[in-house]
Amino acid sequence: MHKSLHLGRPSYLTKTLKPLLGNGIIRSNGLQWAFPRNLLAPEFFHSKIK
């Protein structure tokens, strides 16, 4: 398993989607991605979605 938070998304993709998605979790990388992802993760636990 890769531990780096900088797996990255292609820059052309992030630039293209910025007007539509802003700086949200879908467009983010690194710590900008990790913090909201950790906030959302418990909501997707199997016990919550079944």
C-alpha positions in Angstrom: 0.0 0.0 0.0 1.3 3.4 -0.9 1.5 5.8 2.1 2.3 9.0 0.2 -0.4 11.7 0.2 1.0 13.0 -3.0 -0.3 10.4 -5.5 -1.5 13.3 -7.5 -4.0 14.0 -10.1 -3.0 15.2 -13.5 -2.7 19.0 -13.6 -4.8 19.3 -16.8 -7.6 17.6 -14.9 -7.4 19.7 -11.8 -7.3 22.9 -13.9 -10.2 21.9 -16.1 -12.4 20.9 -13.1 -11.6 24.0 -10.9 -14.5 26.1 -12.2 -16.9 23.3 -11.7 -15.7 21.7 -8.4 -13.7 24.5 -6.7 -11.0 23.3 -4.2 -13.0 20.3 -2.8 -12.0 16.8 -2.0 -12.3 15.6 -5.6 -9.8 18.1 -6.9 -7.4 18.1 -4.0 -4.1 16.4 -3.4 -1.9 15.8 -0.3 -3.0 17.3 3.0 -5.7 19.3 1.3 -7.2 16.0 0.3 -6.4 14.0 3.5 -8.2 16.3 6.0 -11.7 16.3 4.4 -11.3 12.6 3.5 -10.7 11.7 7.1 -13.8 13.7 8.1 -15.9 11.9 5.6 -14.5 8.4 6.0 -16.7 7.4 9.1 -19.8 8.2 7.1 -19.0 5.4 4.7 -18.4 2.6 7.2 -20.3 -0.5 6.4 -22.4 -0.3 9.5 -23.6 3.2 8.5 -24.5 2.5 4.9 -26.2 -0.8 5.2 
